[in-house]
Amino acid sequence: MRIILLSILAGVIGMGLGAFITALYGARSERMTSIFLSFAGGVMVSIVFLELLPEAVELAGIAVMITGLVLGALLVLALNYLIDKISSSTRHSELHDTFAEFFHSGDIITKNPKMLRSGMIMLVAIALHNVPEGLAMGAAGNYDASLGLTLAILIGLHNIPEGMAVSAPLIAGGMTKIKAVVITLIAGATTVAGTVIGVLMGSISDTAVSFSFAIAGGAMLYVVLGEIIPQSIVTGKDRIPTIFTLAGIIIGVLFIELVH
């Protein structure tokens, strides 16, 4: 139960806080969005390489870790392709021109008669970023309470700029601030679903815990290295996001070292 509550704080409250900041101070520019997301991506990279993958190898060996890593990346790749098909996008596996397109929020802003369908498309897209995080938290919390707490804090830190990035194009496109915050909160709730799955898998065996860590790590790395960072560089139109990615990695490393 403790790790479920932590996942609510990290997922729902984390993203909700980011959306609230955006609603309070105004929608951020594409440049600021790219910086926020790059920093968040750097934090996530530190989690994967310093916590998830080493633990996966220690629990079940390198073969299980690599298998889970590849499977996690392939799952996100397949789900991304499915979302592009559902949203009628013709730009499969390509970078978008804006973050509104990246988060499929343009569907919600410009197609009011199809609000429900478009809203579901966006929620599923954001869930790709949040479910693996929850999976990692659930498996970690079931295996080691301190590791679960560490991941929850770092993932919560990661979710604040992600919540800002998700809500900014919605507000800029004309959606009311309250509605944008609510939608972002709902999207953050998918972290809790991932946590429940992680707890269930983590209670099976050490191999299942290792596999959970590796799958979550593969999914996170694909999202960060294959989507967030390249998209941030293209949208920001410079290399500044790279600097903030490194800053996020350093902050993540320092926090993990402090906790341990």
Buried (B, 14 or more C-beta within 10 A) or exposed (E): EEBBEBBBBBBBBBBBBBBBBBBEEEBBEBBBBBBBBBBBBBBBBBBBBBBBBBBBBEBBEEEBBBBBBEBBBBBBBEBBEEBBEBBEBEEEEEBBEBBBBBBBBBBBBEEEEEEEEBBBBBBBBBBBBBBBBBBBBBBBBBBBEEBBBBBBBBBBBBBBBBBBBBBBBBBBBEBEBEBBBBBBBBBBBBBBBBBBBBBBBBEEEEEBBBBBBBBBBBBBBBBBBBBBBEBBBBBBEEEBBBBBBBBBBEBBBEBBEEEE
